């Protein structure tokens, strides 16, 4: 097994060290900018997708996501302060009953409970951000508010 690991490490090292051919026809060795190879088959997590969206769409993603988060927090604060039964709501979506009935949650302030519910719904907010941002950017570019992306020539 140790021989197999060393072979895999050697293959990885060999893959990261490639050669490039310049305009003059000479080849020069180059190495990958990352130490670990990127696996294309591995799906990205939501946070990794959000980071990639920030790279692709810039500040539009950040502005949209922060606005969504503030609206979400405000909405949950209004619901909790209006008397919404948070324990019933969270038990319906599958949050553990033991966590909901603990002494910590019993004495929590309205804002703390609203913030906790807001954090539970973070995956939904990230999904909405990742879905809506390309559409928003496309619309803003067609209206002339955002610049068209610079095409990289290789």
N, C-alpha and C positions, 0 to 999 in steps of 0.2 A: 504494500500500500504506500509506503514511503517513496518507492520508486515512481509510482503513479503520480504522487503529489509533486515530486521534483520534475517529472516530465511536463505536468500541467504548468508549473511555474516557469519552466524553460520556454514552453510554447507561448505563454503570456508575455514573457520578456521579449521573445523574438517577434511577436505580433506588434508590440509597441515600438520596436525599433525597425523602421522601414527606411527605404531610400527614396529620394525625390530626384527627378531629372530636371536640370535647369535648362535655360534657353540655349546654352552652349553645348548641350548634349552630355555634360558630365553629371554623374550621379553623386549625390551627397547623402550621408546618413542623417536621418531626422528621427526624433523620438516623439512619442505622443505627449500632449500637454498634461494629461492626467496619468496618475500612477496605476489606476485600475481600468481595465477595459470596460467599455460601455456595452451592456447587454441590451440588444434591441427588442428581444422577446419579452423582457420583464416589464409588466405594467407599472406605470407611475402612480404614486399615492396622490391623494387630492392635494396635499401640501406641495408636492413636487410639481403637479400640474399648475398650481397657483403661481409658483415661482417661475415656471416657464411662461405663463401668461404675462407676468410682469415684464419678463425679458422681451416678449413679443409685442405687447401693447402699451408698455410704459405706464405713465401716471394715470391713464384712463382706468386701468384695473384697480389701482389703489384708491382713487377717488370713489369709484362705484362701490367697491367692497366696504370702505369705511362708511360711506353714506348708508349702505344696507345694514351694516352692523349697528350704527347709531339708531336707525329707525327700528330695528329689531329690539334693541335694548329698551327703547322708549315704549314700544308696543307691549313688551312683556311687563314692564314696570306698571303701565296703565292697567293691564289685565290683573296683575297680582294685587295692586292697590284697590282695584274695584271689587275684590273679593273672589276672584277665580279660585276654584279648588285645585291648586297646583298638584297636590298629592294624587288626586284622581286622574288628572291629565297625564302626569308622568307615568303612572302605573299602567295607563292604557297604551302608551308607546313602548313599554317594556323596561323602564328603569326599575331597578330592584326595590322591592317594597321595604326591605330592611334599611336601605340608605334613606328612604323618604321618611321613615318613622323614627330616625335617630334623634337624640336630644339636641344635636347641633342644628338640625333643620327646624326643630320646634321653636328655638329661641332666636332664629335669624331675622334680621330686619327685612323690610319689603324690598329694598334695593338688592340685598344679598340674594334673596330668593329669585328675584327677577334676573339678576346676573347669572345665577346658576342655570336657570331655564334657558337663557340666551346662549350660554356656552354649550348646552346640550344640543341645541339646534345649529351649531357651527357647521357641520357637514352639509346641511341643506343650504346655508348661506354661501358656502364655497361652491357648491354645485350650481346655484343660481348665477353666481359671479362668472364662473367658467363658461356657462351657457350664454349669458346675456352680453358679455363684454365683446366678443367678436362681432355681434350684430350692432352694438352701439358704435364700435369703432368704424365699421363699414358705413353706417349711416352718417356719422360725423365727417368721414372722409368724402362721401358723396356730396355733402353740404358745403365742403370746402373749409370746415373748421379745423380739421386735422390734416396734416401733410400726408401725402402718399408715402409708403415705405420706400426707402432707398434700396434699389436692386443691387445686390452684390454680384459683381462679375468675377468669375474665377477662371 
